[in-house]
Amino acid sequence: MLTPRVPPEAMYRLLAWCSPSYPTGAFSYSHGLEWAVEEGGVRRVADVVDYISAVLERGGAWIDAVLFAHAYRAAAAGDDDTLDEISELAAVFRASSETALESRQQGSAFLSVTRRAWPHARLDDYAKRQHDQATSHTVVVALSCAAYEVPLQPALHAYLHSVAANLVSAGLRLVPLGQTDGQIAIARLGPVVEAVTARALLTNLDDLGSAAPALEFCSLRHETQYTRLFRS
């Protein structure tokens, strides 16, 4: 797949929005990884890579990737009705309360910060239609990228990289692992992010689904974990 050229101003925005420094609270979520470490299923860097690969290929990040692509296209076409329908679907397409919180809290934070730092009428219109309710992170990032004409393929790739990088960071703190192990994990996840991006761009909403019961089990068990560092 040929990657479209990203203009410098669009690249700058994309890097800012997908940076771990963007204040969405991503650092406080582990997507069930904390329970996987607690019960002994994740102990080494290879285990962290396997867990995150599952999230990307058939878990919550896969759902978000497909929704991102469709939300972007609707926003780019000015089709607010379809965008709102996708937003509603994204808000409920979660198997546990914690992963729903993970998406909605980050989405609300991203929308609030971006409207202040990178104001755009499309973001304001979307917020008004949503009545300032919590919204899915993937949809808000997709809308922002479409509004500022960041090309879809690199936008989705960067979004999925940020998901993977955040979970690697959680793994470093939980297992624990060293910083070099973290970069090894990031490197190994590169082909996964690339493949998921390509597949998501070709997937219809009618074909969207996930099959990751082990991940959902970890998330559900995390809800009642006695001691924990993360919110999911």
Sequence and secondary structure as in RCSB ss.txt:
>XXXX:A:sequence
MLTPRVPPEAMYRLLAWCSPSYPTGAFSYSHGLEWAVEEGGVRRVADVVDYISAVLERGGAWIDAVLFAHAYRAA
AAGDDDTLDEISELAAVFRASSETALESRQQGSAFLSVTRRAWPHARLDDYAKRQHDQATSHTVVVALSCAAYEV
PLQPALHAYLHSVAANLVSAGLRLVPLGQTDGQIAIARLGPVVEAVTARALLTNLDDLGSAAPALEFCSLRHETQ
YTRLFRS
>XXXX:A:secstr
       HHHHHHHHHHTSTTSSS GGG  TTHHHHHHTTS  SHHHHHHHHHHHHHHSHHHHHHHHHHHHHHHH
HTT HHHHHHHHHHHHH  SSHHHHHHHHHHHHHHHHHHHHHS  HHHHHHHHHTTT    HHHHHHHHHHHTT 
 HHHHHHHHHHHHHHHHHHHHHHHTT  HHHHHHHHHHHHHHHHHHHHHHTT  GGG     HHHHHHHHHHTT 
SS SS  
